[in-house]
């Protein structure tokens, strides 16, 4: 099953909000999704990019940090230095259009757009499945909730696919005729808000993708 929220990009601004005002490498601030929604007057939202949560032992020394490219609502670019040669995909949103790139390094530092967020993998590209199951990524082959950010023509979509592997989520989004679709964080971070939580609230997160009326 899929919980999905659609937004016309001519009447809705897709923004990314961050709990931190600038780059942060450890003990970074986090908020729950409802707080992001409330403080931006958004009507819908979803958790953002992969990060290093406090309950992961491997995250000692980099708690709540993320290291992928992101431009928040204040036009601040996070992790620019880390992404000079990044191969991580990114999604860019502005008035009436969206662009998805296969590598963050394909995008400059334009602040004239509404938002930029990088994550992985890119599930659908040019209306074709872009991700298939990979034995080198066993976690992606497990069943669980899969969150996404997608577009079809000039409509943006956020949502959660229940009980799917990463490869299955790509097939679902292809079946829904998405032109482009980017995976977002998942597991304990899964949260989707529309007139209240549809999934979550999950753990507190360092960034979130939001739909705001223009």
Residue frames relative to the residue before (quaternion, step in Angstrom):
aa qw qx qy qz dx dy dz
X 1.0000 0.0000 0.0000 0.0000 0.00 0.00 0.00
X 0.2142 -0.7769 0.5857 0.0872 3.54 -1.20 0.68
X 0.1590 -0.7251 0.6617 0.1053 3.55 -0.98 0.93
X 0.0591 0.8378 -0.5287 0.1224 3.58 -0.49 1.17
X 0.1373 -0.7643 0.6268 0.0645 3.55 -1.11 0.80
X 0.1858 -0.7969 0.5707 0.0692 3.58 -0.84 1.03
X 0.0308 -0.7986 0.6011 -0.0093 3.56 -1.14 0.70
X 0.3847 -0.6939 0.5627 0.2322 3.57 -0.89 0.99
X 0.4057 -0.7540 0.4649 0.2254 3.58 -0.68 1.08
X 0.5763 0.5645 -0.3930 0.4413 3.61 1.24 -0.09
X 0.7778 0.3085 -0.1649 0.5222 3.58 1.12 -0.62
X 0.7264 0.3500 -0.2138 0.5515 3.58 1.30 -0.19
X 0.2586 -0.7321 0.6104 0.1569 3.54 -1.07 0.83
X 0.2377 -0.7379 0.6147 0.1454 3.57 -0.90 0.96
X 0.0210 0.8104 -0.5831 0.0523 3.58 -0.53 1.17
X 0.2607 -0.7097 0.6245 0.1961 3.52 -1.35 0.31
X 0.1218 -0.7870 0.6025 0.0528 3.57 -0.75 1.05
X 0.1718 -0.7836 0.5928 0.0715 3.55 -1.13 0.74
X 0.4926 -0.6512 0.4867 0.3106 3.56 -1.09 0.67
X 0.7050 0.3854 -0.2353 0.5469 3.57 1.18 -0.60
X 0.4453 -0.6968 0.4958 0.2653 3.57 -1.11 0.66
X 0.7968 0.1043 -0.0388 0.5939 3.59 1.22 -0.40
X 0.7624 -0.3568 0.2571 0.4748 3.58 -1.30 0.06
X 0.0158 -0.7882 0.6144 -0.0331 3.55 -1.04 0.84
X 0.2157 -0.8245 0.5157 0.0878 3.58 -0.81 1.00
X 0.8107 0.0306 -0.0142 0.5845 3.63 1.19 -0.31
X 0.8309 0.1060 -0.1272 0.5312 3.56 -1.13 0.73
X 0.1831 0.8264 -0.5065 0.1643 3.54 0.96 0.94
X 0.5486 -0.6198 0.4369 0.3520 3.60 -1.07 0.61
X 0.0705 -0.7790 0.6228 0.0169 3.54 -1.17 0.70
X 0.1388 -0.7604 0.6288 0.0850 3.55 -1.31 0.44
X 0.4657 -0.6172 0.5146 0.3705 3.57 -1.22 0.18
X 0.6839 -0.5250 0.3153 0.3965 3.56 -1.20 0.54
X 0.6261 0.5524 -0.3470 0.4271 3.61 0.96 -0.78
X 0.6335 0.5244 -0.3335 0.4609 3.61 1.05 -0.70
X 0.6289 0.5182 -0.3336 0.4739 3.58 1.02 -0.76
X 0.6463 0.5220 -0.3117 0.4611 3.57 0.96 -0.91
X 0.6930 0.5066 -0.2781 0.4310 3.56 0.81 -1.04
X 0.7405 0.4441 -0.2593 0.4326 3.58 0.72 -0.99
X 0.7103 0.4059 -0.2618 0.5120 3.59 1.28 -0.20
X 0.4152 -0.7114 0.4669 0.3217 3.58 1.26 -0.07
X 0.3055 0.7746 -0.4977 0.2428 3.57 1.13 0.66
X 0.3495 -0.7266 0.5405 0.2405 3.57 -1.19 0.42
X 0.7851 0.0747 -0.0758 0.6102 3.59 1.28 -0.10
X 0.0612 0.8056 -0.5875 0.0453 3.55 -1.20 0.48
X 0.1206 -0.7710 0.6225 0.0596 3.52 -1.32 0.39
X 0.6073 -0.5437 0.4213 0.3976 3.57 -1.20 0.48
X 0.4535 -0.7413 0.4471 0.2120 3.56 -1.15 0.67
X 0.8564 -0.1693 0.1386 0.4676 3.53 -1.00 -0.95
X 0.6625 -0.4679 0.3989 0.4277 3.56 -1.34 0.23
X 0.0568 0.7819 -0.6198 0.0350 3.57 -1.08 0.74
X 0.5390 -0.6318 0.4650 0.3066 3.57 -1.33 0.10
X 0.1871 -0.8390 0.4996 0.1073 3.64 0.02 1.23
X 0.6403 -0.5758 0.3703 0.3482 3.53 -1.23 0.59
X 0.6825 0.4962 -0.3005 0.4446 3.62 1.12 -0.50
X 0.5705 0.5406 -0.4016 0.4701 3.61 1.26 0.26
X 0.4333 -0.7086 0.4863 0.2716 3.65 -0.59 1.04
X 0.6480 0.5392 -0.3181 0.4338 3.59 1.05 -0.73
X 0.6436 0.5409 -0.3166 0.4392 3.60 1.27 -0.26
X 0.3396 0.7364 -0.5117 0.2838 3.59 1.22 0.22
X 0.7964 0.2522 -0.2188 0.5042 3.55 -0.82 1.04
X 0.7814 0.1833 -0.1377 0.5804 3.60 1.25 -0.07
X 0.1494 0.8478 -0.4938 0.1226 3.56 1.17 0.75
X 0.8675 0.0595 -0.1059 0.4823 3.54 -1.01 1.05
X 0.4774 0.6519 -0.4556 0.3736 3.60 1.18 0.46
X 0.1106 -0.7449 0.6474 0.1170 3.55 -1.32 0.34
X 0.2483 -0.8225 0.5028 0.0954 3.57 -1.03 0.71
X 0.5370 0.5975 -0.4195 0.4226 3.58 1.19 0.51
X 0.6535 -0.5472 0.3658 0.3737 3.55 -1.27 0.50
X 0.1168 0.7750 -0.6119 0.1066 3.56 -1.06 0.81
X 0.1009 -0.7430 0.6551 0.0927 3.56 -1.10 0.74
X 0.2572 -0.8028 0.5192 0.1406 3.57 -0.57 1.12
X 0.7620 -0.4046 0.2624 0.4322 3.56 -1.34 0.03
X 0.6712 0.4812 -0.2870 0.4854 3.59 1.24 -0.44
X 0.5085 -0.6818 0.3788 0.3648 3.57 1.35 0.28
X 0.4562 0.6531 -0.4774 0.3706 3.58 1.11 0.58
X 0.2829 -0.7530 0.5744 0.1516 3.54 -0.90 1.00
X 0.2279 -0.7668 0.5909 0.1041 3.54 -0.82 1.09
X 0.8731 0.1397 -0.0977 0.4568 3.53 -1.24 0.69
X 0.1754 0.8080 -0.5403 0.1564 3.57 1.01 0.75
X 0.6669 0.5071 -0.3128 0.4475 3.58 0.90 -0.87
X 0.6636 0.5152 -0.3053 0.4483 3.58 1.04 -0.76
X 0.7598 0.4205 -0.1913 0.4575 3.57 1.13 -0.59
X 0.2928 0.7726 -0.5169 0.2239 3.57 1.20 0.32
X 0.7999 0.1700 -0.0792 0.5700 3.57 0.99 -0.81
X 0.2990 0.8025 -0.4742 0.2042 3.58 1.16 0.54
X 0.2685 -0.7504 0.5847 0.1509 3.53 -1.14 0.78
X 0.4451 0.6978 -0.4539 0.3300 3.60 1.27 0.13
X 0.4800 -0.6782 0.4686 0.3000 3.64 -0.86 0.89
X 0.1207 -0.7885 0.5995 0.0659 3.57 -1.25 0.40
X 0.2404 -0.7392 0.6119 0.1460 3.54 -1.28 0.56
X 0.1204 -0.7876 0.6039 0.0226 3.56 -0.94 0.97
X 0.0831 -0.8145 0.5741 0.0061 3.58 -0.87 1.00
X 0.0896 0.7662 -0.6340 0.0547 3.53 -1.15 0.74
X 0.7650 -0.3607 0.2393 0.4769 3.58 -1.27 -0.15
X 0.8795 0.0458 -0.0570 0.4703 3.55 -0.68 1.13
X 0.8027 0.2077 -0.1428 0.5405 3.61 1.14 0.03
X 0.1418 -0.7432 0.6444 0.1111 3.51 -1.39 0.32
X 0.1139 -0.7729 0.6202 0.0711 3.52 -1.22 0.58
X 0.1329 -0.7685 0.6216 0.0734 3.56 -0.97 0.88
X 0.1111 -0.7887 0.6024 0.0518 3.57 -0.92 0.91
X 0.5326 -0.6689 0.4291 0.2911 3.55 -1.06 0.75
X 0.7786 0.1348 -0.0763 0.6081 3.57 1.25 -0.48
X 0.5458 -0.6392 0.4330 0.3257 3.59 -0.92 0.89
X 0.6255 0.5698 -0.3431 0.4079 3.59 1.06 -0.70
X 0.5686 0.5847 -0.3841 0.4328 3.59 1.28 -0.18
X 0.6930 0.4284 -0.2608 0.5178 3.59 1.28 -0.27
X 0.3927 -0.7200 0.5223 0.2337 3.58 -0.99 0.81
X 0.5934 -0.5427 0.4294 0.4111 3.58 -0.97 -0.86
X 0.1293 0.8168 -0.5389 0.1603 3.55 1.00 0.95
X 0.1740 -0.7944 0.5739 0.0967 3.60 -0.79 1.00
X 0.4830 0.6821 -0.4245 0.3482 3.57 1.26 0.23
X 0.6126 0.5314 -0.3504 0.4686 3.59 1.28 -0.14
X 0.6176 -0.5734 0.3966 0.3641 3.58 -1.29 0.19
X 0.8092 -0.1189 0.1210 0.5625 3.60 0.95 -0.81
X 0.0896 -0.7448 0.6576 0.0693 3.50 -1.35 0.45
X 0.1135 0.7809 -0.6108 0.0651 3.59 -0.92 0.85
X 0.1875 -0.7772 0.5946 0.0854 3.54 -0.93 0.96
X 0.1864 0.7408 -0.6351 0.1143 3.54 -1.16 0.71
X 0.2430 -0.7734 0.5668 0.1469 3.59 -1.20 -0.09
X 0.6279 -0.1757 -0.7490 -0.1177 1.48 -2.28 1.01
X 0.5296 -0.5404 0.5250 0.3896 3.52 -1.41 0.08
X 0.2839 -0.8238 0.4745 0.1251 3.57 -0.38 1.27
X 0.7856 0.0706 -0.0040 0.6147 3.55 1.01 -0.91
X 0.0122 0.7825 -0.6219 0.0280 3.58 -0.99 0.88
X 0.8402 -0.0083 -0.0405 0.5407 3.57 -0.84 1.04
X 0.6725 -0.5419 0.2671 0.4275 3.56 1.02 0.97
X 0.6271 0.4888 -0.3515 0.4942 3.57 1.23 0.46
X 0.5687 -0.5779 0.4539 0.3697 3.57 -1.13 0.62
X 0.1653 -0.8184 0.5483 0.0472 3.57 -0.77 1.08
X 0.7567 0.2974 -0.1779 0.5543 3.60 1.27 -0.23
X 0.0193 -0.7623 0.6469 0.0116 3.54 -1.02 0.88
X 0.6807 -0.5080 0.3256 0.4154 3.57 -1.16 0.54
X 0.1324 -0.7948 0.5921 0.0141 3.53 -0.98 1.01
X 0.4063 -0.7397 0.4732 0.2528 3.64 -0.57 1.06
X 0.6157 0.5442 -0.3447 0.4539 3.60 1.25 -0.32
X 0.7074 0.3461 -0.2327 0.5707 3.58 1.34 -0.06
X 0.0855 -0.8596 0.5007 0.0559 3.62 0.58 1.12
X 0.6054 0.5664 -0.3674 0.4215 3.61 1.04 -0.68
X 0.6606 0.5102 -0.3080 0.4565 3.59 1.02 -0.75
X 0.6564 0.5168 -0.3091 0.4544 3.58 1.22 -0.36
X 0.5603 0.5980 -0.3862 0.4236 3.56 1.30 -0.05
X 0.5056 -0.6324 0.4902 0.3226 3.57 -1.17 0.59
X 0.3127 0.7313 -0.5678 0.2121 3.56 -1.03 0.78
X 0.6530 -0.4751 0.3727 0.4572 3.60 -1.25 -0.10
X 0.1245 -0.7832 0.6075 0.0449 3.56 -1.00 0.87
X 0.1825 -0.7948 0.5725 0.0855 3.57 -0.68 1.09
X 0.0596 -0.8235 0.5640 -0.0150 3.56 -1.08 0.66
X 0.1971 -0.6959 0.6769 0.1365 3.47 -1.47 0.35
X 0.0766 0.8317 -0.5353 0.1264 3.58 -0.51 1.16
X 0.1744 -0.7651 0.6066 0.1278 3.54 -1.35 0.22
X 0.0186 -0.7307 0.6805 0.0523 3.48 -1.36 0.46
X 0.7951 -0.1013 -0.0258 0.5974 3.55 -0.38 1.31
X 0.7777 -0.3159 0.2125 0.5002 3.64 -0.68 -0.96
X 0.5405 0.5785 -0.4171 0.4464 3.59 1.14 0.67
X 0.2318 -0.7572 0.5984 0.1218 3.56 -0.98 0.94
X 0.1342 -0.7885 0.5985 0.0463 3.55 -1.16 0.70
X 0.0429 -0.7347 0.6739 0.0646 3.53 -1.20 0.66
X 0.2123 0.8096 -0.5286 0.1416 3.56 -1.04 0.59
X 0.3552 -0.6978 0.5860 0.2088 3.48 -1.45 0.05
X 0.1968 -0.7395 0.6351 0.1046 3.54 -0.97 0.98
X 0.3188 -0.7853 0.5039 0.1669 3.58 -0.62 1.11
X 0.8868 0.0659 -0.0232 0.4568 3.53 -1.23 0.71
X 0.4916 0.6483 -0.4354 0.3853 3.58 0.79 1.02
X 0.4367 -0.6094 0.5738 0.3297 3.53 -1.29 0.38
X 0.6701 -0.4793 0.3532 0.4433 3.59 -1.23 0.16
X 0.6566 0.5134 -0.3104 0.4570 3.57 0.97 -0.84
X 0.6435 0.5125 -0.3186 0.4710 3.56 1.04 -0.76
X 0.6336 0.5270 -0.3441 0.4499 3.59 1.00 -0.73
X 0.6102 0.5337 -0.3515 0.4682 3.60 1.07 -0.65
X 0.6596 0.5055 -0.3071 0.4638 3.59 0.98 -0.83
X 0.6236 0.5364 -0.3360 0.4588 3.58 1.04 -0.77
X 0.6983 0.4724 -0.2786 0.4600 3.58 0.87 -0.95
X 0.5953 0.5271 -0.3529 0.4933 3.58 1.14 -0.54
X 0.6525 0.5144 -0.3093 0.4625 3.60 0.99 -0.85
X 0.6727 0.4640 -0.2820 0.5026 3.57 1.19 -0.55
X 0.4709 -0.7303 0.3881 0.3071 3.58 1.37 0.23
X 0.2558 0.7682 -0.5431 0.2223 3.56 1.02 0.74
X 0.4408 -0.6771 0.5226 0.2721 3.55 -1.09 0.75
X 0.7810 -0.0016 0.0542 0.6222 3.56 1.00 -0.96
X 0.0492 0.7986 -0.5988 0.0357 3.58 -1.09 0.63
X 0.1332 -0.7958 0.5904 0.0211 3.54 -0.86 1.07
X 0.4179 -0.6899 0.5323 0.2571 3.56 -0.93 0.89
X 0.1912 -0.7483 0.6232 0.1231 3.57 -1.18 0.68
X 0.7168 -0.3939 0.3077 0.4862 3.60 -1.27 -0.10
X 0.1576 -0.7999 0.5778 0.0379 3.56 -1.21 0.49
X 0.6354 0.5562 -0.3740 0.3835 3.58 -1.15 -0.61
X 0.8489 -0.1091 0.1097 0.5055 3.56 -0.87 -1.00
X 0.6349 0.5277 -0.3276 0.4596 3.58 1.27 -0.20
X 0.4469 0.7307 -0.4385 0.2722 3.59 1.24 -0.30
X 0.2198 0.7538 -0.5928 0.1791 3.57 -0.77 1.09
X 0.0156 0.7710 -0.6353 0.0412 3.56 -0.95 0.95
X 0.0929 -0.8145 0.5726 -0.0008 3.56 -0.77 1.07
X 0.2473 0.7029 -0.6473 0.1603 3.54 -1.01 0.98
X 0.7988 -0.1380 0.0165 0.5854 3.56 -0.29 1.32
X 0.7652 -0.1858 0.0919 0.6096 3.54 1.09 0.81
X 0.6570 -0.5154 0.3715 0.4058 3.55 -1.27 0.17
X 0.2025 -0.7370 0.6335 0.1207 3.55 -0.98 0.93
X 0.7324 0.0242 -0.0465 0.6789 3.53 1.33 -0.55
X 0.6874 0.4814 -0.3398 0.4246 3.55 -1.11 0.57
X 0.4131 0.1312 -0.7871 -0.4388 1.49 -2.34 -1.02
X 0.3638 -0.7291 0.5172 0.2617 3.64 1.08 -0.37
X 0.7035 -0.4349 0.3317 0.4538 3.56 -1.30 -0.23
X 0.5910 -0.5387 0.4459 0.4021 3.57 -1.25 0.30
X 0.2026 -0.8179 0.5378 0.0283 3.55 -0.99 0.94
X 0.5131 -0.6752 0.4387 0.2974 3.62 -1.12 0.62
X 0.8064 0.0483 -0.0367 0.5883 3.62 1.18 -0.36
X 0.1087 -0.7898 0.6030 0.0301 3.55 -1.25 0.51
X 0.3539 -0.6932 0.5874 0.2218 3.55 -1.25 0.59
X 0.0679 -0.8336 0.5467 -0.0399 3.56 -0.75 1.12
X 0.2898 -0.7027 0.6220 0.1881 3.54 -1.28 0.62
X 0.0026 0.7985 -0.5986 0.0641 3.57 -0.69 1.17
X 0.4861 -0.6558 0.4865 0.3114 3.61 -0.92 0.84
X 0.4241 -0.6840 0.5288 0.2697 3.56 -1.05 0.80
